[in-house]
Amino acid sequence: MPTNPLLLSCLLAAATPALATPASSLNSLSETPGTTPERGASITGTVLDRSGQPVEGALVSVLNRSTVTDARGAFRLYGLPAGEATVTVTGLSINPITQTLTLENGKAHSLQLTIEESVRELAGVTVTAKATSFAPEVDGTTLTAGKKNEVVQLDKLDANLVMNSSRQVFAKVPGVTVWESDGSGQQINVATRGLSPNRSWEFNTRQNGMDISSDPFGYPEAYYNPPLEAVERIQIIRGGGSLQYGPQFGGLLNYELKRGPRDKKFQFETNNTVGNNGLVSSFNSLGGTVGKVNYYGYFQQRLGGAWRDNSEFNVRNAHANVQFQATSKLRLGAEISHLGYVIQQPGGLTDEQFNRGELRSSSRNRNWFSTPWTVPAFTADYQFSDRTRLSLKTFGLLGERNSIGFTGAVNVADAANPTTGLRANRQIDRDRYRNLGSELRLLTDYGLLGQQHTLAVGVRAFGANLRRQQQGRGDTNADFNLDLQAPRFGRKLHFRTRNYAAFAENIFRMGSRLTFTPGLRLEVIDNEGRGYLSLNADGSENRISQNSRRQVLLYGAGTEYRVTEQTSLYANYSRAFRPVTFGDLTPPATSDVIDPNLRDSNGFNAEVGYRGSWANVLTFDVDAFWLRYDDRIGTLRRAVPGGTAGQTQQFRTNIGTSVHKGLEAYVELDVIHALTGDQSLPHFDVYASSALVDARYTQLRTATLVSGGIQEGDLQNNRVEYAPKYTHRFGGTFAHRGFSATAQLTRVSEVFADANNTVAPNAAATTGRVPGYSVTDASATYRFAKRFTLRAGVNNVFNKYYFTRRAGGYPGPGLLPADGRTWFASVGLKL
């Protein structure tokens, strides 16, 4: 892939002051001059074990402030008050250590701390860490100051990770909308703030900081998600994350996989699960550290039948990761993830079937789906000093999307021809993805006017190639195969994307309490499409040729004010855009026309909130947001230019704007400890996670054919489809020693499946109201003898019947019901 010299030059120019800074000694405290009063102090440092290896995940506390060490054992704390302070390092299997120092305003302090492993019996320990927390100002190479963010620690959850239960995993992230239409658990469909959950495509979806979607700028659907049993934490940054990671309105959704332990040469973990409907799953991993090499790998296989008929699945996930500490400053890494599965799709239902309680039925037994997915990556991290680091990630994608099935409406029977005794030929659709990208990021702390500030800059180069073959003639059988029964596919297209980007974002610290974080991002996007849309009767091709090149400048700023040592006010504004996708550029029929001036959707995210904790018993985050989504894309009926009277065509163009505004709130209280103050007693945490959303179109032009003429309209003030007025999740967790149990109630309001806000469903069940629903889950975990873990749970305890979406095509068409009551039980062992 060609390198953009301008972008690299910008990065090197920005990095030069940082690279010229000499590395400070890691064996003693060091200070930088500064005498400006009331500017606050900062501490940076590393935590190592006795062998000199970095310790990840240790809790570092100073006064009432705390942070967690990253993969390098590094930590940062800013804006600390002057005076004597004690630095404390704690964690599971760690003997607490302390070091006292005197902090001075406007000075930076650097230190190295060495811990010793504790031999305490873990079976008697009550885990107190929260499953959901807020990221520090600097999280790895990401700046989160002034941004709404959440970090979900999956090993702290009582949740059905085997089946990737999104409504449990994201329970404490307010406002997450989940489409529950995939009984295999393979697809994670989530969104926030009234955006579409379809394959999480409004998020910039990543794994270990690298793209995993088909093409973020042409086909942003995430067909691959890692098995949640292998995920250490999920990082979520709302709209403000676009400046550092991409243009999406939803922000960043990043799955960070587990690593091998640094204090063991070998660790084996297995988790084996059974459940109803024939569920059998086995997750097995190996990891450890040998000398300078840290390694980790896993293999998971999950198979069975989902809750509905015709829902068989067989899913295999594999991953390997090796990190080599080449020198004290340079770390090299290589990893590869692979997914392979075949899933049977039961299709949709009619509303009549749903109302009769026939939710488990299916009239489609010949529909199958498969997406083999391989994501290789190489990484390099260089630590110039404890203040400056450089990170390079190079990643690829070799993936496919394959489907075969009967695509008729749900009210059309997939019946055999009475003459031939055969059913209709199925349709085959195939995509092939070949992507390559690289991102270079620099993070540095520097002194200015007696205060420490943090700069993050980066460049990106990315290329994607999609070869799409659709409307192929398949066989009349019922098994999964991709055997084409005709010489050619009815549609064959080749799409290419080239993307270059550069960003810069800086945390300016003004005193010990206030930060201001402005940022810029420049996107250069080049899309190209070639191929034929359909075949004529004589075999000739209806070809298309499309090109689009544009530059987009995004900008934004955030601010955060520390009201107390544990609470802060935050606000930010960030521009966003949604690129024109390949689907927008592909007309459904040869008579349809794409506007040659079709523009990317664009707009902004803005939010203001208050978050923090109190006395280690209360955690909260409350915010108000405003999202504007301009130049939405849709289809209008229009007269054919230069055509005869009454001749019309479908015209795809920019048709409107939506505004999403609302409130989001998360509150969690440790009831027993709040009332007694006795930390030796069991924990009973209760939480509420709620969002109120008003998402409406301020303009949405329509033009339909009525009595031979064009009738124009405007759906102004209609609600945005699939944007619930409220999403509430309430729950409680009881934890004592090695046992914990969680119960959760989810309540979601009704939504509309189309922008017309149609209430009565049509015969094909593709439009109409989606009623509100409530669903309850319960799960428990018991850890004992240091090595064993038992898990069990029941999803949808009261067997509520509900659905979350209607589909016009795949994986329907029709109404797609959510699962009724299901259960699972797991046995885990760690050696």
Rosetta blueprint (number, residue, H / E / L):
1 M L
2 P L
3 T L
4 N L
5 P H
6 L H
7 L H
8 L H
9 S H
10 C H
11 L H
12 L H
13 A H
14 A H
15 A H
16 T H
17 P H
18 A H
19 L H
20 A L
21 T L
22 P L
23 A L
24 S L
25 S L
26 L L
27 N L
28 S L
29 L L
30 S E
31 E L
32 T L
33 P L
34 G L
35 T L
36 T L
37 P L
38 E L
39 R L
40 G L
41 A E
42 S E
43 I E
44 T E
45 G E
46 T E
47 V E
48 L E
49 D L
50 R L
51 S L
52 G L
53 Q L
54 P E
55 V L
56 E L
57 G L
58 A L
59 L E
60 V E
61 S E
62 V E
63 L L
64 N L
65 R E
66 S E
67 T E
68 V E
69 T L
70 D L
71 A L
72 R L
73 G L
74 A E
75 F E
76 R E
77 L E
78 Y E
79 G E
80 L E
81 P L
82 A L
83 G E
84 E E
85 A E
86 T E
87 V E
88 T E
89 V E
90 T E
91 G L
92 L L
93 S L
94 I E
95 N L
96 P L
97 I E
98 T E
99 Q E
100 T E
101 L E
102 T E
103 L E
104 E L
105 N L
106 G L
107 K L
108 A E
109 H E
110 S E
111 L E
112 Q E
113 L E
114 T E
115 I L
116 E L
117 E E
118 S L
119 V L
120 R L
121 E L
122 L H
123 A H
124 G H
125 V L
126 T L
127 V L
128 T L
129 A L
130 K L
131 A L
132 T E
133 S E
134 F L
135 A L
136 P L
137 E L
138 V E
139 D E
140 G L
141 T L
142 T E
143 L E
144 T L
145 A L
146 G L
147 K L
148 K L
149 N E
150 E E
151 V E
152 V E
153 Q E
154 L H
155 D H
156 K H
157 L L
158 D L
159 A L
160 N L
161 L L
162 V L
163 M L
164 N L
165 S L
166 S H
167 R H
168 Q H
169 V H
170 F L
171 A L
172 K L
173 V L
174 P L
175 G L
176 V L
177 T E
178 V E
179 W L
180 E L
181 S L
182 D L
183 G L
184 S L
185 G L
186 Q L
187 Q L
188 I L
189 N L
190 V E
191 A E
192 T L
193 R L
194 G L
195 L L
196 S L
197 P L
198 N H
199 R H
200 S H
201 W L
202 E L
203 F E
204 N E
205 T E
206 R E
207 Q E
208 N L
209 G L
210 M E
211 D E
212 I L
213 S L
214 S L
215 D E
216 P L
217 F L
218 G L
219 Y E
220 P L
221 E L
222 A L
223 Y L
224 Y L
225 N L
226 P L
227 P L
228 L H
229 E H
230 A H
231 V E
232 E E
233 R E
234 I E
235 Q E
236 I E
237 I E
238 R L
239 G H
240 G H
241 G H
242 S H
243 L H
244 Q H
245 Y H
246 G L
247 P L
248 Q L
249 F L
250 G L
251 G E
252 L E
253 L E
254 N E
255 Y E
256 E E
257 L E
258 K L
259 R L
260 G L
261 P L
262 R L
263 D L
264 K L
265 K L
266 F L
267 Q E
268 F E
269 E E
270 T E
271 N E
272 N E
273 T E
274 V E
275 G E
276 N L
277 N L
278 G L
279 L L
280 V E
281 S E
282 S E
283 F E
284 N E
285 S E
286 L E
287 G E
288 G E
289 T E
290 V E
291 G L
292 K L
293 V E
294 N E
295 Y E
296 Y E
297 G E
298 Y E
299 F E
300 Q E
301 Q E
302 R E
303 L E
304 G E
305 G E
306 A L
307 W L
308 R L
309 D L
310 N L
311 S L
312 E E
313 F E
314 N E
315 V E
316 R E
317 N E
318 A E
319 H E
320 A E
321 N E
322 V E
323 Q E
324 F E
325 Q E
326 A L
327 T L
328 S L
329 K L
330 L E
331 R E
332 L E
333 G E
334 A E
335 E E
336 I E
337 S E
338 H E
339 L E
340 G E
341 Y E
342 V E
343 I E
344 Q E
345 Q L
346 P L
347 G L
348 G L
349 L E
350 T L
351 D H
352 E H
353 Q H
354 F H
355 N H
356 R L
357 G L
358 E L
359 L L
360 R L
361 S L
362 S L
363 S L
364 R L
365 N L
366 R L
367 N L
368 W E
369 F E
370 S E
371 T L
372 P L
373 W E
374 T E
375 V E
376 P E
377 A E
378 F E
379 T E
380 A E
381 D E
382 Y E
383 Q E
384 F L
385 S L
386 D L
387 R L
388 T E
389 R E
390 L E
391 S E
392 L E
393 K E
394 T E
395 F E
396 G E
397 L E
398 L E
399 G E
400 E E
401 R E
402 N E
403 S E
404 I E
405 G E
406 F L
407 T L
408 G L
409 A L
410 V L
411 N L
412 V L
413 A L
414 D L
415 A L
416 A E
417 N L
418 P L
419 T L
420 T L
421 G L
422 L L
423 R E
424 A L
425 N L
426 R L
427 Q E
428 I E
429 D E
430 R E
431 D E
432 R E
433 Y E
434 R E
435 N E
436 L E
437 G E
438 S E
439 E E
440 L E
441 R E
442 L E
443 L E
444 T E
445 D E
446 Y E
447 G E
448 L E
449 L L
450 G L
451 Q E
452 Q E
453 H E
454 T E
455 L E
456 A E
457 V E
458 G E
459 V E
460 R E
461 A E
462 F E
463 G E
464 A E
465 N E
466 L E
467 R E
468 R E
469 Q E
470 Q E
471 Q E
472 G E
473 R E
474 G L
475 D L
476 T L
477 N L
478 A L
479 D L
480 F L
481 N L
482 L L
483 D L
484 L L
485 Q L
486 A L
487 P L
488 R L
489 F L
490 G L
491 R E
492 K E
493 L E
494 H E
495 F E
496 R E
497 T E
498 R E
499 N E
500 Y E
501 A E
502 A E
503 F E
504 A E
505 E E
506 N E
507 I E
508 F E
509 R E
510 M E
511 G L
512 S L
513 R L
514 L E
515 T E
516 F E
517 T E
518 P E
519 G E
520 L E
521 R E
522 L E
523 E E
524 V E
525 I E
526 D E
527 N E
528 E E
529 G E
530 R E
531 G E
532 Y E
533 L E
534 S E
535 L E
536 N L
537 A L
538 D L
539 G L
540 S L
541 E E
542 N E
543 R E
544 I E
545 S E
546 Q E
547 N E
548 S E
549 R E
550 R E
551 Q E
552 V E
553 L E
554 L E
555 Y E
556 G E
557 A E
558 G E
559 T E
560 E E
561 Y E
562 R E
563 V L
564 T L
565 E L
566 Q L
567 T E
568 S E
569 L E
570 Y E
571 A E
572 N E
573 Y E
574 S E
575 R E
576 A E
577 F E
578 R E
579 P L
580 V L
581 T L
582 F H
583 G H
584 D H
585 L H
586 T L
587 P L
588 P L
589 A L
590 T L
591 S L
592 D L
593 V E
594 I E
595 D L
596 P L
597 N L
598 L L
599 R L
600 D L
601 S E
602 N E
603 G E
604 F E
605 N E
606 A E
607 E E
608 V E
609 G E
610 Y E
611 R E
612 G E
613 S E
614 W E
615 A L
616 N L
617 V L
618 L E
619 T E
620 F E
621 D E
622 V E
623 D E
624 A E
625 F E
626 W E
627 L E
628 R E
629 Y E
630 D E
631 D E
632 R E
633 I E
634 G E
635 T E
636 L E
637 R E
638 R E
639 A E
640 V L
641 P L
642 G L
643 G L
644 T L
645 A L
646 G L
647 Q L
648 T E
649 Q E
650 Q E
651 F E
652 R E
653 T E
654 N E
655 I E
656 G E
657 T E
658 S E
659 V E
660 H E
661 K E
662 G E
663 L E
664 E E
665 A E
666 Y E
667 V E
668 E E
669 L E
670 D E
671 V H
672 I H
673 H H
674 A H
675 L H
676 T H
677 G L
678 D L
679 Q L
680 S L
681 L L
682 P L
683 H E
684 F E
685 D E
686 V E
687 Y E
688 A E
689 S E
690 S E
691 A E
692 L E
693 V E
694 D E
695 A E
696 R E
697 Y E
698 T E
699 Q E
700 L E
701 R E
702 T E
703 A E
704 T E
705 L E
706 V E
707 S L
708 G L
709 G E
710 I E
711 Q E
712 E E
713 G E
714 D E
715 L L
716 Q L
717 N L
718 N L
719 R E
720 V L
721 E L
722 Y L
723 A L
724 P L
725 K L
726 Y E
727 T E
728 H E
729 R E
730 F E
731 G E
732 G E
733 T E
734 F E
735 A E
736 H E
737 R L
738 G L
739 F E
740 S E
741 A E
742 T E
743 A E
744 Q E
745 L E
746 T E
747 R E
748 V E
749 S L
750 E L
751 V E
752 F E
753 A L
754 D L
755 A L
756 N L
757 N L
758 T L
759 V L
760 A L
761 P L
762 N L
763 A L
764 A L
765 A L
766 T L
767 T L
768 G L
769 R E
770 V E
771 P L
772 G L
773 Y E
774 S E
775 V E
776 T E
777 D E
778 A E
779 S E
780 A E
781 T E
782 Y E
783 R E
784 F E
785 A L
786 K L
787 R L
788 F E
789 T E
790 L E
791 R E
792 A E
793 G E
794 V E
795 N E
796 N L
797 V L
798 F L
799 N L
800 K L
801 Y L
802 Y L
803 F E
804 T E
805 R E
806 R E
807 A E
808 G L
809 G L
810 Y L
811 P L
812 G L
813 P L
814 G E
815 L E
816 L E
817 P E
818 A L
819 D L
820 G L
821 R L
822 T E
823 W E
824 F E
825 A E
826 S E
827 V E
828 G E
829 L E
830 K E
831 L L
